[in-house]
């Protein structure tokens, strides 16, 4: 970014024009002074001429101190540098930051190694995320063998809260945990919603974590988004007899860490009672708008119009003096 921050509340959005303004000001000071003749004195009354010459006191025997045309050009160049003041309420930026919750509703989420079940704990965590979202829009998507958008990015929290209670195994007809498909859906949601920075929260049990999902998380990070994961389930003991589900259903911490590392996010795991330390996710850690190229207008209020207002009367007076020399 080319922004030059002078103080916490003052910045120059296009500082390259500062050099041009200084050069023009030096030329206005150093160029040979222009002698102004008194041709208008033969045509105009003393009162009118005195009004026109009030600022510079132009006469046939006096020289102008500054070349007003170059001075006006310097002011215009200074205006092009876009001096700006900080906007205290940058709510517009907050609307460019959105959250997307991806909830695993596959069969393994019905395991009860997290009381009362992994999916129940995920529903509770989803409600907590909805409450913490604040002014940010929140979207809800679910996945098992496929992924589906349930609630598009919305500020109305009741939509998330109502659908959270309906998340059960079987709402997605295909078995499995296609996390890569869910992350691809999250990328599409962020793009369609115009999110400058999106945070994707995966609420699952590490099912579907693999090379494809890691690549999808890396793609999201490259687009300026962040992928966090909240794990539910046991990562130390065997859960193969729980809920009648065969096979080792332990949470895979190693591959989950690889995924969040690729997505520039964080990983947290619930305890046996489904309690999740959401503070570890640093939910207030949105990117600052001044670090995102092209968003200066959401944080800084351009004040260049005031410089142009100063330049206008100088330009008019310069033209009147030039007219007197031409006559």
Buried (B, 14 or more C-beta within 10 A) or exposed (E): EEBBBEEEEBBBBBBEBBEBBEBBBEBBBEEEEBEBEBBBEEEBEEEEBEEBBEEBEBEEEEEBEBBBBBBBBBBBBBBBBBBBEBBEEBEEBBBBBBBBBBBBBBBBBBBBBBEEBBBBBBBBBBBBBBEBBEEBBBBBBBBBBBBBBBBBBBEEBEBBBEBBEEBBBEEBEEEBBBBBBBBBBBBEBBEEBEBBBBBBBBBBBBBBBBEBBBBBBBBBBEBBBBBBBBBBBBBEEEBEEBBEBEEEBBBBBEBBBBBBBBBBBBBBBBEEEBEBEBEEBEBEEBBEBBEBEEBBBBBBEBEBEEBBEEBEEBBEBBEEBBEBBEE
